[in-house]
Amino acid sequence: MKKFILCLIAFTMAIPACFADELFLDKETKYQKQIMQMGFKILNANQIEKRMTFYYDTSKEVNAVTALTSKSIHVYKGIIPFMDSDDELAGILSHEISHGIDAHKGLWRRILMTSAPKSYEYQADQRAVDLMVNAGYNPVAMIIILNKISPEQNWFESSSTHPEGSKRLVAVYEYIYTQYPEYLINNKYQNNLYYQNFLLTTQKERKEIREKYTPSVKNVSNKQSK
């Protein structure tokens, strides 16, 4: 009788645990499918002929990484709460797909990516913008998600693998400004809280970009007179 009671208690305790595991699995499955489907959509839309795989990782770190040897892209659970739109997730995936494209170029390229990571981070951000546009996503969301997750690393930037967050944001903005200005003219994210913060903190840098690409009145007059 005693054994029967103990078995009954163990059985009743196991039911809620199993049910909770099923609920957890359903939620993780949802994210895994979303990441895979969006990842392959970006690959196909850009006619990328190199294989890559996509995984939802339950790590709580706010990050996404590309395994350079296996060309597998891992989106960590910790970054999911930072995303408010498919465009933002597409920005993260496109950045990592860019790393995957370089990783496919051989061992020497992978060594360069490891030895000079900052330049490849800038390159991945810019290429991500191209990949997003070709797949039908709004590249301005790249600025938004980077504003949420990219830290300022002023003190230890020389030893960091990633550029300072502000510099990345401005570089992405400049690339959109020169290559896809229509997204800034008709900017659906104009009133987005995080984009507004970007505008607030980069007034000087954006003014310099406008001046850099806008011919002065004097230069225009000289050209017209020739």
N, C-alpha and C positions, 0 to 999 in steps of 0.2 A: 504493500500500500504506500509505504514511504517513497519507494522508487517511482511509483506511478505519479505521486504528487510532484516530485522533483522534475519528472519529465514534462508534466503538464505546465509547470511554471516556466521551464526553459522554452517550451513551445510557444507559450503566449508572449514571452519576452522577445522571441525571435521574429514574430509577425510584424511589429512596428518597425524593427530594424530593417527587415527586408523591404517593406513598403517604402521606407525612407530612401533606401538605396535605389529603388526603381524610380522614384521621383527625381533623385539626383541625376541618375543616368539619362532620363528623358531630357532634362535641362541641358546637360552636357552634349547630348546628341544633337539638339537644336543648334547649338553654337558650332559644333563640328560640321554639320551640313552647310550652314551659312558660310563658313570660312572656305570650305571646299568649293561650293558653287560659285562664290564670288571670285575666288582665286582662279578657277578654270575659265570663268567668263573673261577675266582680264587677259589671261594667256591667249585665248582664242581670238579675242577682238584685236589683239596686237600681232597676231600671226607669229607667236613665239614658238619655234619648233623644238625647243629644248624641254625635256620633262622636268617637272617639279611636283612635289607633293605638299599637302597642306594639313596641318594638325592643330587641334585645339589642345593646349597644354594646361593642366590644372594648377600650375605654379601661380602663386599670388603676386609674383613680381610684375611690376607695370612695364611690360616689355613685349617685343616680338623679335624673333631672331631667325636668321637663315643659317642652317648647317652647311658650310661651304663644301664639305666632301660629299654629302648625300644629296645636296640641293633640296633639302626639305625645309619648309617654312613653318615655324611654330609661333602661334599667337597665344600669349599667356592669358590665363584667366584674369589676372590682376589688371589688365588693360581694358577689359570689356566695359566696366562701369564708366570709363572716360569717354565712351563713344555715344553720340546721340543721333547718328545717321549712318546710312549705308555709305555715303560719300566719305565719311571719316574712316570707316573700316577699309574702304577701297584705297585710301591714302596709305594706310599702314601696310596693306598687302602689296600695293604697287611698289613701295619702297623696298620691301623684302624681295619681291620678284626681281627688281633691278639688281640686287646683290646676287640673286640666283643666276641671272644672265651673265654676270661677270665670272661667277664661280665656274660656269660651264666652259670658260675660255682656257682652262688648264691650270696646272699646278703653279706655274710662275705667276699667273694673275692672282691666284689665291694667296700666294706669298706677299704680293704687293698690297693686296687688300688688308692683310694683317699688319704689314709694316708701316703703311701710310693710310690708316683708316679714315682720317678726317676728310681727305679729298674724295674718297669713295662715298662718304656719307653725303657730302654736297651733291655729288653726281647722282646718287640714288634718289635724292629728293627731287632733283630736276627731271630725271627720267621718269620718276613716279608721276609727275604732272602730265607728261606725254601719255603714259599708259592709262591714266585716269580718263583723260579727254577722249582717247580712242575707244575706251570701253563705255563711254556715256556717263561718266561721273564728273561732278563739279570739282575742279582742282583747288578752288578757294578753301574747300574743307581741309586740305592739307595744312594750310596755315592754322586752321582752328585746332586740329588735333595736336599739331606740334606745339601750339601755345599752351595746351593742357599738360603735355607730358615731357617737354624738353627742358631740362633744368639749366640754370645759369651756372657755369663752371669757371668763373673768372680766376679764382685762386689756383686751381689745379688743372687748368685747361691744357697745359703742355703735356700732362701725363694722362689726359683723358682720351678715350677712343672716339668721342663725339665732339663736334664743335659746340661752342657756346650757343644756347638756345636762341637768343636774340639774333645772332648772325644767321642761323639757319632760317628763321622766319623771314628775315629781310631778303635773303637769297632766293627763297621760294617766291616771295612777292615780286621781286624784280624779274624773275623768269616768266611768271604769269603776265606781268605788265608788258613785257616785250614780245612774248609768243602768243598769248591768248588774252588780249586786252578786253575782248567782249565779255569775259566772265567778271571783270571788274566794273565795266560800264553798266551791265545788267546784273548786278550782284545780289543774288537772292539771300546771301548771308550778311548783307550790309548791317542789319540790326541785330545780328547774333551777338550775344553777350561776350563771347570769347573773341570774336572778330573785332568788336568795338574796343576791347582791351588792347588788341594788337595795334589798332589805329592810334590809340592813346599813347602807347609806349614807343612808337616808331615814327613820330612826326618828322623829326630831323632827317632820318634815313630815307623816308619816302619822298621828302622834298628834294633831296640830293638825287634820287633816282629820276624824278620828273625833270629836273634841270639837266641831267646827263643825257636824256633821250629827247629833249625838246630843244630844237635849234633856237638860238637867241635871235632877237629882232634884228640885230646888226648883221648876223650871218645870213639871215633870210633876205635882207635888203641887198647884200652883196651878191648873192646868187641870182636874184631877180634882175640885177643890173647888168649881168654878164650875158 
